[in-house]
Structures are given as structure tokens and as C-alpha cells.
């Protein structure tokens, strides 16, 4: 668990710096507002954020809740992954989950998804499928990536035809391509289904909450990223795929 917490802290840095085209190694982490270097005792996953009250020690500016959120989420999902998934698949899914956590981090903060965490890793998913590091064949990996991409592209095409605007971000196309390469066609379908359900519930909850406080302007201009829900759907699929295939196949 300590390793997973530290890994979550690294994924925070990765998600933040990839979008800003910064080096992931140098310089040391610093406050984005006052540029003060963060001491090691202020960089302990989760605990430092709590002890500092979610604020920078130097300038007292608020530190995003995404830092402890991603660290806690990393601990939870990787612990389940280690517990539930056969260990010979752990390495591949560890990379997969790490990239998904990076996309959640960046999409929630900036509504952008780095291709370094999605489409650039598609060949890796195909390679791991071909070498049996994933419970997929190479054909299933490639078809999962293509079918997932074409499905979202079709949905977006229909939406654009009806509304004359894109309904799905370009980063989401890259994300489903990546998810398909690691989970196949069934994984894509389940990820989109679960992601759509969770996203709809969260979106409706946000609208109801905002309307109850009379924030009509915020509702009118509300933009909710789909990537985090798609990523959560993919992780839930991986963690429950044994049960899913049991019910789909019937034995």
C-alpha cells in the first residue's frame, strides 16, 4: 500500500506535467502559485495535504483536491488489481491502470487528455496481447481498439449532424482506442456502458444540485468530461471481467 500511495503521487506529477509539456523528472515539485519548492515532509501522499489543510505552507494558496483524490484512488484500484487479477497479468494491467489514472487527473483538471497516456500506448497493448501478458489475442486487441473508436466516432457523427457541434472530445477517441487495445471488444462495450451510466448519474446530480442553488448560468455552460467515467468503466471491467464473462457465456 505505501508503494501504491507513492505511485499515485507520481501519477499526479505525470498527469500535471504531460499536459503542460514539462519534464516529468526535473525540476523538483514546487507550488504553482509562489514557486516555493515542496519539502519532502510536505510531499507525503494524502497525509501532507490533510496536515496542511489543503494549502501551500508558504503562500497559503489552496492545493487542488485532485492530489489526495488520485493518491487514494490509486491505492484502492491497484490494491484490488493485485488482489483480484492473476499475477501474470498484473504488470500489463498495472501500466493500463496507471495510464487511466493519469487521464482521469488531467481530464478533470483541464478537460485535456495527453496522447502519451493513451494512443501512444496502443502498440504496447497489442504487444502484450500477442505475448500473452493480457488475456487477449492480438486480433482481439486490434479489433477492440478499432471497434471502440468507430463506435464513438459514429455516435459523435450523429450528434454533430443533429446539433452541428462535436459531442465527444478528441481525447475520448484516443482513450477508447487505448482501452480497446487492452480489453478487446467486450471491454470497450462494458467500459462505455458503465462510463455512460456513472457519467449520467454524476451529470444529473450536478444539474440538480446547481439548480437547487439557482446557478442557472453555470448549468447553461456546464461541461463535464467523459474521459474519467470511461476510465473508471474500464477499470471496473478489468476487476470484474471474470464475473462478467461468467454471466455472458453462462458457465
Buried (B, 14 or more C-beta within 10 A) or exposed (E): EEEBBBBBBBBBBBBBBBBEEEEEEEEEBEBEEEEEEBEEEBBBBBEBBEEEEBEBBBEEEEBBEBBBBBBBBBBBBBEBBBEEBEEEBBEBBBBBBBBBBBBBBBBBBBBBBBBBBBBEBBEBBBBBBBEEBBBBEBEBBBBBBBBBBBBBEEEBEEBEEEEEEEBBBEBBBBBBBBBBBBBBBBBBBBBBEBBBEBBEEEBEEBBEEBEEEEEEEEBEEEEBBBBBBBBBBBBBBBBBBEEBEEEEEEE
